[in-house]
Amino acid sequence: MSMSHLYGTDGEDGVEMESFEVSDWDLQNEFNPHRQRHRQTKEEATYGVWAERDSDEERPSFGGKRSRDYSAPVNFISAGLKKAAAEDASDEDSDEDEKPVKQEEIPKEFVSKKLKTGGNFKPSQKGFGGGTKSFVDFGSWERHTKGIGQKLLQKMGYVPGRGLGKNAQGIINPIEAKQRKGKGAVGAYGSERTSQSLQDFPVVDSEEEAEEEYQKELSQWRKDPSGGKKKPKYSYKTVEELKAKGRINKQLSTPQKELSQVKVIDMTGREQKVYYSYSQISHKHNIPDDSPQLPLGKDFKPQGFALPELEHNLQLLIDITEQEIIQNDRQLQFERDMVVNLTHEIQKISEVLSHEEKAISNLSKVLEMVEECERRMQPSCENPLTLDECAKIFETLQDKYYEEYRMSDRVDLAVAIVYPLMKDYFKNWDPLKDCTYGTEIIAKWKSLLENDQLLSHGGQDLSTDAFHRLMWEIWMPYVRNIVARWQPRNCGSMVDFLDGWVNVVPVWILDNILDQLIFPKLQKEVESWNPLTDTVPIHSWIHPWLPLMQARLEPLYSPIRNKLANALQKWHPSDSSAKLILQPWKDVFTPGSWEAFMVKNIVPKLGMCLNELIINPHQQHMDAFYWVIDWEGMISVSSLVGLLEKHFFPKWLQVLCSWLSNSPNYEEITKWYLGWKSMFSDQVLAHPSIKDKFNEALDIMNRAVSSSVGGYMQPGARENIAYLTHTERRKDFQYEAMQERREAENMAQRGIGVAASSVPMNFKDLIQTKAEEHNIVFMPVIGKRHEGKQLYTFGRIVIYIDRGVVFVQGEKTWVPTSLQSLIDMAK
C-alpha cells in the first residue's frame, strides 16, 4: 500500500516526501471541533495506516499531486483571497442547507491569505468566515472554541477595536516580504528587514551586531588579501608565576599516609590506566585538549609542518626548565630559612656561652674558697679554720654565689668541712650542766645548711639535708649518752635542756628523743614507783614533762591510777596525805577517769566515815564531818550531796525530831540548826537536795511549835521559829537573786568585752574565745607539727587548724569536726 496520500511525491525521482502545509481539513478540524468525526472501522483498527479506505473518507493530502521545487527560495505573498479551481469543487461538495458566504461580505482584514507553503483553504467551510458589519463581532468564531487567543491578547494589553503595538498605533501597510538573493539560509545574505520595518521600528537590531561578529570570525579563516603571514601569538610565563605555581603544588602534592597506597584507575585518556598511588598521577603527561580531531577522509589536508617528536622534545625542555626554576626557588627559600635559623642559633649559643663563662668564673672562685678551707683544716696549718670563720665563708657562698651554692652538693661539703669542726666544738660539752651551750652556733648553721623544702615528719632523707644530718650524726650522740646516764626523778635539768633546744632541733629529732629516749626511762621509773614507800611524790617528776610530751604521757596514767588505788585500800579519811598526793592529778587525768577514780576509791571511805559520825546536840564531835567536808573540792558536788543524803541527813533529822519531842529550848534548837547549816559551803547549800533537807527541818520545827503543848510550855517560841523560817527563806531568795544578778553581770561584761574587742581576725582567735568562755585550756604544743600545721591542745584533745577547719586526732587519722562538737568533747 502506498502512502502517497500522506506524503507527497517528487515528480522526478518519485521519492515520497511529507508535506507540512496547513490544509483545509486541518482548518475545519480546528474551527469546528464538534463536527461529525469518522468512526474507525475494524479494518482500520487492525491495520492502522495500512488499511484500505475509500477516496471520500481519506484525509486530504498535504501537498496534493503537484510536485514541489524545494530548492527554490521561499516567496512571501501579500495578504488576500485567491480563488482557485478547487474552491468551486469544494462549494459543490458542501452541504445543501449551508448558506455560502459571499465574497463581498468578508472583510479584508479577516480574509485568509494563501499560506506561505502553498496550501489553500475553502472559505465556505462552516464557522470560519467572520461578519463584515462591525468590529464588535471580531473573533466571534471563538465561541466554537475555548477562546484562548482572545484571552492571551487581553492579558498582553490588547483592547478590542484598537491597534496593536506599545502605543496602539498598529500598522497601515501589511507586512512586507523581502526576497533573498540566493538560495542560502536565513540570514546568510545580511539583514532581511525592509525599509518599511526600519521606518516603523527604528531600533538597532541585535542581529546586525551578531552579523558583524560573524563576519569578523569568518575573516579569520580567510587568507589575508595583502598576502602577508599572520604573526603567531605567544604565551609567556614569568618566573614569579612559576614560583607561585611551585609553592601551591608543593602544598597540594603532599599525600596523606592513608592515601599513599590507594589504587587509582585513570580513564581520562584513550586507554584505561591503573596507578597505585596518587603521587603517580602527578608524573603522567598532561591530558590533551578536548578539541575534536578532524576525520581522516578524502577532503583532509595534512599540515604543511607537523613534527610531533620535535614538539614533544621542546615541551619536555620547557617542563624541565620550569621544574628547575621551581626547584631553585625552593632551594633559595630553604637557604634563606636556614640563614635565619642559624642566626637565632648563634644568638642562643652566644647567650649560653656567656652564661657558661660566668658560671665557670663563679665556680672557680667557689673552688678556690673550698680549697682554702681544706688547706686550713690540715693539722700542720699555722692558722687553723674556726667554726665562726667557716660560717662566714658559707654565708659568702650563699650571698654571692647562691646558684652555685644551691646546685652544689651541700651535704658532702658540710660533711667534709663543718662536721670535723662541729665535733671539736662539742667534744667537752655536758648538756645537763650547760643546757644552752652551742644554741646560737647551731641556729646560725641551721639557716645556712637546712634545705628549703620542709621535710615530712615520717620520712627524713638525711642524704638531702646537711643540717639534719649534722644534728643526727654530731649532736644526737651527746644527747644519747647524757640520757643514758640521766635519772628520771631528777627531771629539772633534762627538761631545761630540751626547752632550750626545742626551737633549734628539727621536729623529728625532738620526737625521737622524747619517744625513744625519755619516755622509756619514765615508764620504767613509774613501774618501780611505790606510793606507800617513796617519799618523793610522783607528780614532782612527771608533771614537768607535760608541756613537752603532752599526750605521750597518757600510757603512764593508767599504771599510776592502779598503784594509787592499791595504796588507798587501807586508807582512812583521817589521813590527809592521800589528798596531797591526789590533788595534783585532778587537772591531769581526764574528768571521766578522775570521777571514776574518786567514786571507786574515795567516796566509799567517806561514806563509812559519815556512818561513824554520832550527832549529839549536847556534846558533838566534828572530826569525822571535817574529814569528809575537806574532800569537797576533790570529789564532785553530786557525789558529796549523795553522801550527805544517805549517811548524814537521816540521822540529823531523827535527832531533831527526838529533841523537839522532849520539851526543848527552841533558842538552842535555832542555834543548833544555824550552826550545822553554816558548816556547808554555798555551793552545797545551793543544791536543791540540800535545800529540801533544811526546809524539811524548818517544817518539823514549825509543826512542833504550832502545837498547844509546845506553845504553852515556852512562850514566844512560835514567833521565834516563824521568824527563823521567814529569815531562812528570805536568805534563799536573796541568794538566788544574787546568783541571777551575778550571772547577768557576767553575761553583760562578756558582751561588752566582745563588743569592745575587735572581731576575731581568724578561726584560731574564735577558738581561743570559745575556750575562755568554757574554761578550757587552749595552747600550742611546742615543737609538734602535722603537715606543716601547728598542733594545739584543747582541753585533753589534740587538734590542728587548716583553712578554717578544725581537725581532731582520731585512732588512725585526723577527723574534721565542728566547733560545738569540739567543745562537747573537751567537756
Summary of the structure (lengths in Angstrom):
residues: 827
radius of gyration: 68.6
end to end distance: 134.2
largest distance: 189.2
contacts: 1902
relative contact order: 0.03
helix: 53%
strand: 5%
